[in-house]
Structure formats: structure tokens, C-alpha cells
Amino acid sequence: MPLQATSGAASYDAYGGGVAAIPNYIEDVFSTWLYTGTGAAQTITNGIDLSTKGGLVWIKDRTTAGYPHRWFDTVRGGTKSIRSNTTGAETTGDPAITFSTTGFTTSTDVNGEISASGENFASWTFRKQPKFFDVVTWTGDGTTSRTISHNLGSAPGCIFVKRTDTTGNWVTLLGGYQMLLNTSDPESATTVAKGYIFNSLSTTFSVGTGGTSNADVNASGGTYVAYLFAHNAGGFGLTGTDNVISCGSVTGTGSLTNYSLGYEPQWLLLKKSSGTGDWFMMDNMRGWPVDSAAQLLRANTADAEQNATFAYPTSTGFAQNGANGATYIYIAIRRGPMKVPTDATKVFALDSLGGTLPNPPGFNAGFPVDLGFFKYKSGTSDWSLGDRLRGAQELYTNLTSAEVARADFKFDYQDGWLNSTGVASTIQSFNFQRAPGFFDVVCYTGDSTARTLTHNLTVVPELMIVKNRTNNNGNQNWQVYVSALGNTSRLQLNTTDSVFTGTFIWNNTSPTASVFSLGTSAFVNGGSDTYVAYLFATCAGVSKVGSYTGNGTTQTINCGFTAGARFVLIKRTDSTGDWYVWDTARGIVAGNDPYLLLNSTAAEVTSTDYIDTASTGFEISSTAPAAINANGGSFIFLAIS
């Protein structure tokens, strides 16, 4: 029976009615959640239902070496944990966690391993879900070929087995290779694990081999737990066909190489199997930028987090500079969210420096921020811009200069960005989260060849803002594509210029729901230069990219909103004009409405009434100048509700 799906909906139904099928999304089954210990019990609300669905919580101290990786699962219970960096048996009692329908709560933790005061912790939650993850336990019977049932619903791509009643290695099958999670040994040195997990099928796998039962997987009377991860099994998204987890192997080439997953990952576990190498863990919450060092943890050691270059995410997978001919095995998890937003406050927020607690982060959005920019509104200053994908690098919307390193541009907060305890109500920030149908970020390296690049907006971009990050080919203006202007036109974010025409920027080709096109210009695609692209689209009730014709009198711009616009960006296109910005934090009211100019260092202007409120979007005032409402003039805008 065919299915009728609605983009962004919570369910889809078979024609003729019947039982609704509930789509699965990665944000419902996996979370990286960062927190700072208080020395007391802490509740982590990550939105993952563990108490009724079941799953695993993995916690590691990021700050201080010596604290182990602690694994808690719902099958053995929250009072029991095992450590991936040791062969030790499970421990009972403190530390412990309590599972809930929205996450988990830590114990007081007298040893400080999951909640030491002042320590920074990372937690990774994996919920049980067919075609994603499962947990099973058994008591060994000493046989040489023991079959274990599971509910993964597909053949596992990775299985970790750990004996819990006494010491034992973490026997691992990943990407067809047999390894030990608790060591840095290559596969050739881990003969103890060879063949001890086999026949990995959609409902069962087997343990024990070679005529002798192995104590690490099936000793008589021993107790065991296995963690199973799917591989490219589909099962997610509105159609149920999207992959969210991949387990496999890649071969190093001796140079930087892109490996395709078909999606951008948010979490990666990577191990050299053909030689000695740690189990490196990367995720986009702790800091996993392109082209630069990531914040690494090692699943097989109790080391603190370290900054090193090992691999970085791309829009379709990951890139790594692996040793030529070496084999690397991995588990990768798709970046979320996968759901189309319906509430703009979940993906866009306004804040002043230190204006909302906690502090840090300096700018608090109430959600993890993927793009933030800010300005000192009461005085002359540049516009500073940072994003999660580039990490600790600063760009300026009003300048042509390359990005510069800025250490306080940190995005490893659950609720905002910027490592600052400062308070300044005169510094205004604008904060965005990536989400399907609303906003996406793509980083890439130019090659001076007309080409297409993959994005993850999932709809056709209507507004694209591109900046050369390195400027190896000279200082470069910000380039702007707007669908209303066509694929041979461009604007420049840092200037007042009207529309430029030419095919060398967008290659005379409009973007699609999966790719955008580049010409040969160094503005967007110079050889060896690096770039960042910000993509926006109209998302029902959340954002509107559009255009209007000025009439010199009052007119309402209907954006399809119900409570008006909180953010409005306007630019005249047929003639010169600034990039005007209004927002409700500074005031979009019936009276004067302060504005800033993205292309200028000027302080905000507070003495004008150029736009007003309107429930469906915003209203252009009859008092607005030619740069906003010239009779017959052409204008483009971005509005967010």
C-alpha cells in the first residue's frame, strides 16, 4: 500500500487510513550532551526516552586524565557500569545513573567519575531502535558456538562484547575486522579476538570458536553484555529509507581523502586496524571543525580530551589523511536534526552578551548554535561571525578579509556559544541552528573548475551567502545568491552595490534540493582557497526568503507567520543600498525601530520608523527611504518568525 507523507510531519498514513507509521529520526535515538559537574546529582534532559525504550549512556570526563569511560545500559540497570578502557568487571553502586523518558540523572558520584565539581563531561546516549542500536545480555554455557538473539532488525555492522562478572577484553567485530576496544593493538596482534564473534545476521550472532569456548565471550557461568550497531540499514526519515549509522573500513592514501557516507556525520569512532592506533572519538558538539584540529577522546584510554587533527566531517562523509595503504575501521552517526522545524524559537534566537544565564556561554540561545554573529550596536565596530563547522575562526560580514583565529569562539555548549563571562547589553547577537528546510552550512575547498557541491538543506536554497576564508587569490567580497534574481546574478554582502551579472559565480545554474553550483571565480571557487557557504530557505511558519517591489507607501509583507517577524534583513537590488537588519530584541514596534547595517561598522540608528509589526510578517512604512521602499524599486529580504 503506498504511503502519503507530509514534509515535517510527525507521521504518515497509508492510503485509506489504517495505523499511522511513525517516522524515526536520529535526534530521537542519539545525543551528544555536554555538561559541567557539580559534585551532586545532575539531570540531563537530552530528549531520549531510555526508561521505556532502553539503551546505553556512555560518559567520559573531558578535563582531567585518569577518569575512565563509564558505560551504563538499561538491560543491566543504571547501578552497574563497565569501562571501555579496562578489562575490569562491572562495578555496582556509585557511580550510577537513573534512566528517564527524557534522558538520565547521575548519582552524587563520590569518586567524581561522572559528576566531579568543575569537571567538563561528555555523554553519548544510544537508544534501542531497530536498524540503529541494541543491547543484549546472556550467561555463558561454555559451548564453542553459542547463538545469541537480538532485535537490531538488520545484520550488525559492529558488535562490542564484554564479560561483566570478572575481567575480560572488549571483543569487537567492526567492519569485518576482529579487534579489542580496550587496547590500541592492530588486528594482527589481537589473536584472542579472532573469530570469537561470527555469523552476524539480522536476528542472531554467534560467539565462541575453534573448538574451545573463549572466556571473553562464553565461559560457563560467565555473564556478558553485547552492544550492537547497525550499518546502512535505512529505517529513518519520512520514507523510512534514510541511513543514520555506518560501520565500515577505509584505506588510507597518504594524502587527504574524502570518504562518502551519503550524509554528514556528527559522531565518529575511528581506529587503525592494520597497525597500532587508539580508538579516536570525535563529535560536533565538543569541537570537530573542518580543516583543523578536533577535540579528541580515546575510547581505550582514560586520557583527557586532546586537540589534534585526525579526521573532519564533510557534507557527505568525512575526510582523513591516513597512512598510505593502512586500514581504518569506523562507526559514523548522521548529523541531526532530521525533522523540519515548526517553531522558529528552536532554531533562531537573539541575545546580548551575558544577557541570559548561564554565562558562559556569552550568547545564550537555548539550543546548540551552528552560526552566530554579533555587533557592538552603540558604537563603531565590525560584525563578528563564527560557526560550529569552522570552529575557533572569525569572519567579518562588512570586510573582505580572510578568517582569523579567535580562541573564544567556542561552540561546545548545549545552549549557546562564545567562551565569555562578560556582560554587555550593547553587544547584540543573532544565533542560528542548522535544520532541514531552514538553514545549512557547507565548507569546501576551491578548485577553479565549474562544479556542484552537496548540501543538506533538503530543499532548494533561496538565499546563499559564500565567503572565501583564506583569500589566497586576494581579498574577496562576500557573494550572495538570491533565487528571485536568478542564477546569473549576485549581490555582495559587504557592499551597497546593486546586482552584478555574469556566469562565473553560479555557473549559470540554479541550486537544487541536494546540490548548488559554482563557477570558476576566486570569489567562490579559487584553487586551494577554502570557503564557507550559508544556505537559507523558506520554512513554513519559521522563515521566509522573498522579494517585493517598493511602492513608496505603507505595504505589508506577508511571510505566512502568525506572530510577526523577530528578524528582518532587507537589501535593495536594482540600485545601491545597505543591508538593513531589524530584530525584536532591539525593537520592531509601532514607533521607531533601531536598525543595523550588515555591511557597515556604523552604530545602530534608533531615530527612524522604517518597518512596523504585522502578524503575518512585517510592514514597510511609508516613511521608509528609497533603499527600502522606492516606488518601483526591487528588494529582497530574509525574515524569521
C-alpha positions in Angstrom: 0.0 0.0 0.0 1.5 3.4 -0.9 2.3 5.9 1.7 1.2 9.5 1.9 3.9 11.6 3.5 4.0 15.3 4.6 7.3 17.1 4.9 8.0 17.9 8.5 5.0 15.9 9.8 5.3 13.6 12.8 3.7 10.7 10.9 2.4 9.5 7.6 -0.5 7.2 6.9 -1.4 4.5 4.4 -4.0 5.5 1.8 -7.4 4.5 3.0 -6.5 5.1 6.7 -5.0 2.4 8.8 -2.4 2.5 11.5 -0.1 5.6 11.3 3.6 4.9 10.7 5.7 7.0 13.0 8.9 8.1 11.3 12.2 7.7 13.1 14.8 10.5 13.4 18.3 10.4 14.6 17.6 13.1 17.2 15.2 10.7 18.9 17.7 7.9 19.3 21.1 9.5 19.7 22.5 12.5 21.6 25.9 14.0 22.5 25.3 16.1 25.6 28.0 18.1 27.4 27.8 19.2 31.0 29.9 20.5 33.8 30.0 18.5 37.0 28.7 20.0 40.3 29.6 17.2 42.7 25.9 16.5 43.1 23.3 14.6 41.2 22.6 16.1 37.8 19.7 15.6 35.4 20.5 15.5 31.7 17.4 16.3 29.6 18.5 15.3 26.1 15.1 14.2 24.8 16.0 10.5 24.6 13.5 8.0 26.0 15.6 5.5 27.9 13.3 4.3 30.6 10.6 2.9 28.2 12.7 2.2 25.1 16.0 1.2 26.6 19.6 2.0 25.6 23.1 3.0 26.6 24.6 6.0 28.2 28.4 6.4 27.8 30.1 9.2 29.9 33.7 10.5 29.9 35.5 13.3 31.8 36.9 15.7 29.2 39.1 17.8 31.6 41.2 15.5 33.7 43.2 12.4 32.8 42.6 9.2 34.9 38.8 9.2 34.8 37.5 6.1 32.9 34.9 5.8 30.2 31.7 4.6 32.0 29.0 2.7 30.1 25.5 2.3 31.7 22.7 0.4 30.0 19.1 -0.3 30.7 19.4 -4.1 30.4 21.9 -4.5 33.3 20.5 -1.5 35.1 21.8 2.0 36.0 23.6 0.9 39.1 26.0 -1.2 37.1 28.7 0.1 34.8 31.7 -1.1 32.8 34.7 0.8 31.4 35.8 0.6 27.8 39.4 1.5 28.7 40.0 -1.5 31.0 39.3 -5.3 31.2 37.8 -4.9 34.6 34.5 -6.4 35.7 31.4 -4.3 36.0 31.1 -2.2 39.2 27.9 -1.9 41.2 26.7 1.2 43.1 28.3 4.6 42.8 28.7 5.9 40.1 25.3 5.2 38.8 22.5 6.8 36.8 18.8 6.7 36.7 17.1 6.4 33.3 14.1 8.6 32.3 11.8 9.2 29.3 13.8 12.4 28.5 17.4 11.4 29.4 19.0 10.4 32.7 20.1 11.6 36.1 23.6 11.0 37.5 24.3 9.8 41.1 26.2 12.1 43.5 29.3 10.2 42.4 31.7 10.3 45.3 34.7 9.4 43.1 33.9 12.2 40.6 33.9 10.0 37.5 30.6 11.3 36.1 29.9 14.4 38.1 33.1 15.8 39.7 32.6 19.5 40.6 34.1 21.8 37.9 35.0 19.0 35.5 33.6 19.0 31.9 31.9 15.8 30.8 30.7 14.4 27.5 27.8 11.9 27.4 26.6 9.9 24.4 23.2 8.3 24.5 22.2 5.5 22.2 18.6 4.4 22.3 17.5 1.0 21.4 15.9 1.2 17.9 15.7 -1.4 15.0 18.3 -0.5 12.4 20.3 1.6 14.8 21.2 0.1 18.1 20.5 -2.8 20.5 21.8 -4.2 23.8 21.6 -7.9 24.8 23.0 -10.0 27.7 23.5 -13.7 28.3 25.0 -16.2 30.7 27.8 -18.3 29.2 27.4 -22.0 28.7 30.9 -22.9 27.6 30.0 -24.1 24.2 32.1 -23.4 21.1 29.3 -21.9 19.0 26.7 -20.0 21.0 23.9 -18.3 19.1 22.6 -15.0 20.6 19.3 -13.4 19.5 19.0 -9.7 19.1 16.4 -7.1 18.0 18.5 -4.9 15.7 16.4 -5.8 12.7 19.4 -5.9 10.5 22.8 -7.5 10.3 25.1 -5.7 12.9 27.9 -3.6 11.4 29.6 -3.6 14.8 29.4 -5.7 18.0 31.2 -5.0 21.2 31.1 -7.9 23.7 32.2 -7.5 27.3 32.3 -10.0 30.2 30.8 -8.4 33.2 31.3 -10.8 36.2 35.1 -10.7 36.0 37.9 -9.4 33.9 37.7 -9.7 30.2 38.7 -8.0 27.0 36.2 -5.9 24.9 35.9 -8.3 21.9 34.9 -6.4 18.9 33.7 -7.1 15.4 33.7 -3.9 13.3 33.8 -3.6 9.5 34.7 -7.3 9.2 37.7 -6.9 11.5 38.1 -8.5 14.9 39.7 -6.2 17.4 39.8 -5.3 21.1 38.2 -2.0 22.1 40.3 -1.7 25.3 43.7 -1.7 23.5 45.5 0.1 20.7 46.7 -3.2 19.2 46.4 -3.8 15.5 44.2 -6.7 14.3 47.3 -8.9 13.7 48.1 -8.7 17.5 44.6 -9.5 18.8 44.5 -13.2 18.1 42.5 -13.6 21.3 39.6 -12.0 19.5 39.9 -13.8 16.1 36.7 -15.5 15.2 35.0 -15.2 18.6 32.1 -13.2 17.1 30.7 -14.6 13.8 27.6 -15.3 11.8 26.3 -11.8 12.4 22.7 -12.0 11.0 19.6 -9.8 11.1 18.2 -11.6 14.2 21.2 -13.5 15.7 25.0 -13.6 16.0 27.3 -16.3 17.4 30.2 -16.3 19.9 32.9 -18.9 20.7 35.0 -20.6 18.0 37.8 -23.1 17.1 36.8 -26.0 19.3 37.3 -24.1 22.5 34.9 -21.7 24.2 36.5 -18.4 24.9 36.2 -16.9 28.4 35.8 -13.4 26.9 32.6 -14.3 25.2 31.0 -17.5 26.5 32.6 -19.1 29.6 30.3 -21.4 31.5 28.5 -19.3 34.2 30.0 -16.0 33.0 27.8 -13.0 32.4 28.1 -10.9 29.2 26.7 -7.9 27.5 26.8 -7.0 23.8 26.3 -3.6 22.1 25.1 -3.9 18.5 25.3 -1.1 15.9 23.6 -1.2 12.5 25.2 -0.5 9.2 23.4 1.4 6.4 20.2 -0.3 7.2 17.8 2.6 6.4 14.8 2.8 8.7 14.8 6.6 9.3 13.3 9.7 7.8 9.8 10.2 6.5 10.1 7.4 4.0 12.0 5.1 6.3 14.9 4.7 3.8 17.5 7.1 5.3 20.7 5.7 6.8 21.8 7.2 10.1 24.7 4.9 11.1 27.5 3.3 9.1 30.1 0.8 10.2 33.0 0.0 7.9 36.6 0.4 6.8 38.6 2.7 4.6 42.1 2.5 3.2 44.5 5.4 3.6 46.0 7.0 0.6 48.9 9.0 2.1 47.0 12.3 1.4 43.8 13.9 2.4 40.9 11.7 1.1 37.2 12.2 1.2 35.2 9.1 2.2 31.5 9.0 1.4 28.8 8.0 3.8 25.9 9.7 2.0 25.4 12.1 4.9 27.3 14.5 7.1 28.3 12.8 10.4 28.0 14.2 13.9 30.0 11.4 15.7 32.9 9.3 14.6 34.8 6.4 16.2 37.9 5.6 14.1 40.7 3.1 14.7 43.7 2.0 12.6 43.3 -1.8 12.3 46.4 -2.6 10.3 48.7 -1.0 12.8 48.8 0.3 16.4 46.4 3.1 17.0 43.9 4.3 19.6 40.2 4.3 19.2 39.7 8.0 18.4 36.3 9.6 19.2 35.1 12.9 17.6 31.8 14.7 17.7 30.5 18.0 16.5 29.4 19.1 20.0 32.9 19.1 21.6 34.6 20.7 18.6 35.1 18.9 15.3 35.9 21.6 12.7 36.8 21.3 9.1 40.5 21.8 8.1 41.8 22.0 11.6 42.3 20.1 14.9 39.4 18.4 16.7 38.8 17.7 20.4 39.7 14.0 20.6 38.9 11.4 23.2 40.2 7.8 23.1 37.8 5.0 23.9 40.6 2.8 25.1 42.4 5.2 27.5 41.5 7.3 30.5 43.2 10.3 28.9 41.6 13.8 29.0 40.4 15.4 25.8 43.2 16.5 23.5 43.3 18.8 20.5 44.6 17.0 17.4 44.0 16.6 13.7 42.8 13.1 12.7 39.7 13.4 10.5 37.0 16.0 9.9 33.4 16.0 8.6 32.2 16.8 5.1 28.7 17.3 3.8 28.7 13.7 2.5 31.0 11.9 4.9 34.5 12.5 6.4 38.0 13.3 5.2 41.1 11.8 6.6 44.9 12.0 5.8 45.5 8.3 6.5 48.8 6.4 6.0 49.1 5.1 2.5 47.7 1.5 2.4 46.7 1.5 6.1 43.2 0.2 7.0 41.0 2.2 9.3 37.7 0.9 10.8 34.9 3.3 11.9 31.4 3.9 13.3 29.8 7.1 12.0 26.4 8.6 13.0 24.5 11.0 10.9 24.2 14.7 12.0 20.8 15.8 13.1 18.2 17.2 13.4 16.3 15.4 10.6 13.0 16.9 11.4 11.8 20.1 9.7 11.4 22.8 12.4 7.9 24.2 13.1 8.9 26.6 15.9 11.4 29.3 15.0 12.5 29.8 18.6 14.1 26.3 18.5 16.4 27.3 15.6 16.8 31.1 15.9 17.4 33.3 19.0 18.6 36.8 19.9 20.7 37.6 22.9 23.0 40.3 24.3 26.4 39.4 25.7 25.8 37.8 29.1 22.2 38.8 28.9 20.9 35.3 29.5 22.3 32.9 32.1 24.3 30.7 32.3 27.3 32.8 31.4 29.4 31.3 29.7 28.3 30.9 27.1 28.4 34.6 26.3 25.5 34.3 24.0 22.7 32.0 25.1 20.2 30.7 22.6 18.6 27.9 24.5 19.9 25.4 21.9 23.3 24.4 20.3 24.3 27.2 18.0 25.7 26.5 14.5 26.0 30.1 13.3 26.4 33.2 15.4 27.2 36.8 14.5 27.2 39.9 16.7 28.0 43.6 16.8 28.6 46.4 19.3 25.3 48.2 18.4 26.0 51.5 20.2 29.4 52.2 18.6 31.6 51.8 15.6 32.7 48.1 15.2 33.0 45.3 12.8 30.4 42.5 12.6 32.0 39.3 14.0 30.8 36.0 12.7 31.6 32.4 13.8 30.2 28.9 13.2 30.5 25.4 14.6 31.8 23.9 11.4 34.8 26.2 11.2 35.4 26.3 14.9 37.6 29.0 16.5 37.8 31.2 13.4 36.3 34.7 13.0 34.9 36.4 9.8 33.5 39.9 9.4 30.4 40.5 7.3 31.5 44.0 6.5 35.0 43.2 5.3 36.7 41.3 2.5 39.5 39.9 4.8 40.2 36.2 5.4 39.1 34.5 8.6 41.4 34.9 11.7 41.9 32.6 14.7 39.8 33.5 17.7 40.2 31.2 20.7 37.0 32.3 22.5 34.8 31.3 19.5 33.7 28.0 21.2 30.6 26.2 20.4 30.8 23.3 22.9 27.8 24.5 24.9 24.3 22.9 24.8 22.7 26.3 24.9 24.8 28.9 23.0 28.3 29.9 22.1 31.3 32.1 22.9 33.6 31.4 25.9 33.0 34.6 27.8 31.8 35.7 31.2 31.5 39.3 30.0 28.3 41.3 30.3 27.5 44.0 27.7 23.9 44.8 26.8 25.3 46.9 23.9 26.6 43.7 22.1 23.8 42.0 20.2 24.0 38.5 18.8 22.0 36.6 16.2 22.1 32.8 16.7 21.0 30.0 14.2 20.8 26.2 14.3 21.1 24.1 11.2 17.8 22.3 10.4 16.3 20.8 7.2 14.3 23.2 5.2 15.6 26.2 7.2 19.4 26.7 7.2 22.6 24.8 6.4 26.3 25.3 6.4 28.8 23.9 3.9 32.6 24.2 4.0 34.7 23.3 0.9 38.0 23.9 -0.9 38.0 25.6 -4.2 39.4 24.0 -7.4 38.9 26.7 -10.1 36.7 24.2 -12.0 32.9 24.6 -12.6 31.2 22.0 -10.4 28.4 21.2 -8.0 28.6 20.7 -4.2 26.3 18.7 -2.0 24.4 20.4 0.8 22.0 19.1 3.4 19.3 21.7 3.4 16.9 19.1 1.8 15.1 21.8 -0.1 16.2 24.2 -2.8 18.2 27.1 -1.3 16.7 30.5 -2.0 19.5 32.5 -0.4 23.2 31.6 -0.3 26.0 33.6 1.2 29.5 32.5 0.3 32.8 33.8 1.7 36.4 33.0 0.7 38.0 32.0 4.1 41.7 32.1 3.1 41.9 34.7 0.3 45.0 33.1 -1.3 43.8 34.7 -4.5 43.5 38.2 -3.0 40.9 39.8 -0.7 37.4 38.6 -1.7 33.9 40.1 -1.3 31.1 38.1 0.2 29.0 36.6 -2.6 25.2 36.3 -2.3 22.8 34.2 -4.5 19.1 35.0 -4.3 16.6 32.8 -6.2 14.4 35.8 -7.1 17.4 37.3 -9.0 18.3 34.2 -11.0 21.5 32.2 -11.4 23.4 34.8 -13.4 23.1 37.5 -10.7 24.8 38.1 -7.5 25.0 40.6 -4.7 27.8 41.4 -2.3 27.1 41.3 1.4 29.9 43.7 2.4 29.0 46.4 -0.1 26.0 48.6 -1.1 26.3 47.6 -4.7 23.3 46.6 -6.8 23.1 43.4 -8.7 26.1 42.1 -10.7 25.5 39.8 -13.6 27.7 37.0 -15.0 28.0 33.3 -15.2 31.4 32.8 -13.5 29.9 32.8 -9.9 27.0 30.3 -10.0 27.9 28.7 -13.4 24.5 29.8 -14.8 22.9 27.0 -12.9 20.3 27.2 -10.1 20.7 25.1 -7.0 18.6 22.0 -6.3 17.4 20.3 -3.1 20.7 18.4 -3.0 23.5 20.5 -4.7 24.5 24.0 -5.6 26.7 25.1 -8.5 29.9 27.1 -8.6 31.7 28.8 -11.5 35.4 29.3 -11.7 35.7 32.7 -9.9 38.0 33.0 -6.9 35.1 34.7 -5.2 33.6 31.3 -4.7 35.9 28.6 -6.1 39.5 29.6 -6.4 42.1 26.8 -6.5 43.4 26.0 -3.0 41.3 28.6 -1.2 38.8 27.4 1.5 35.2 28.6 1.6 32.1 28.6 3.7 28.5 28.8 2.4 25.4 29.6 4.4 22.2 28.4 2.8 18.7 29.6 3.7 15.2 28.7 2.5 11.6 29.4 3.2 10.3 27.2 6.0 6.6 27.4 6.7 5.9 29.4 9.8 9.6 29.7 10.6 11.4 31.7 7.8 10.7 33.4 4.6 13.1 34.3 1.8 11.4 36.6 -0.6 11.3 39.8 -2.7 9.0 42.8 -3.1 8.5 45.9 -5.3 8.6 49.2 -3.5 5.6 51.5 -3.7 6.6 54.5 -1.7 3.7 53.9 0.7 2.9 51.6 3.5 2.8 47.9 2.5 2.6 44.6 4.4 5.0 41.8 3.5 3.2 38.5 4.2 5.6 35.9 5.3 3.0 33.3 6.3 3.7 33.9 10.0 1.2 34.1 12.8 3.0 36.2 15.4 5.1 38.5 13.2 8.8 38.6 12.4 11.6 38.6 15.0 14.3 39.2 12.4 14.2 41.1 9.1 17.0 41.6 6.6 16.4 43.8 3.6 18.5 44.8 0.6 17.7 46.9 -2.5 18.8 45.1 -5.7 18.1 47.4 -8.6 20.2 50.2 -7.2 22.7 50.7 -4.4 21.5 50.1 -0.9 22.7 48.9 2.5 21.9 45.5 4.1 19.4 46.6 6.8 18.8 44.4 9.9 16.0 44.8 12.4 15.1 42.5 15.3 12.6 42.3 18.2 15.3 42.3 20.8 16.2 45.9 19.9 12.6 46.6 18.8 10.2 46.1 16.0 7.3 48.2 17.3 4.7 50.7 16.1 7.2 53.5 16.8 10.9 53.9 16.0 12.7 50.7 15.1 16.5 50.6 15.5 18.4 49.2 12.6 22.0 48.0 11.9 23.7 47.5 8.6 25.5 44.2 8.0 27.9 45.9 5.5 28.9 48.7 7.8 30.7 49.4 11.1 28.2 52.1 11.9 26.3 52.1 15.2 22.6 51.4 15.2 20.2 54.1 14.1 17.4 54.5 16.6 15.5 57.5 15.4 13.6 56.1 12.4 10.4 54.2 11.8 11.0 52.3 8.6 9.3 49.0 9.4 6.4 48.0 11.7 4.9 44.9 13.2 2.4 42.7 11.3 1.2 39.4 12.4 1.8 37.7 9.1 5.3 39.1 8.7 6.3 42.8 8.8 5.1 46.1 7.4 7.2 48.6 5.3 6.4 52.1 6.5 5.5 55.0 4.2 8.4 56.9 5.8 11.0 54.3 4.6 13.7 55.7 2.3 14.4 54.7 -1.3 16.9 52.0 0.0 13.9 50.2 1.5 10.7 51.3 -0.3 11.5 53.3 -3.5 8.4 53.3 -5.8 9.2 50.7 -8.4 12.4 49.6 -6.7 13.3 45.9 -6.3 14.1 44.4 -2.9 15.0 41.1 -1.4 14.5 40.0 2.3 15.0 37.3 4.8 12.5 37.2 7.7 12.4 34.8 10.7 9.4 34.5 12.9 
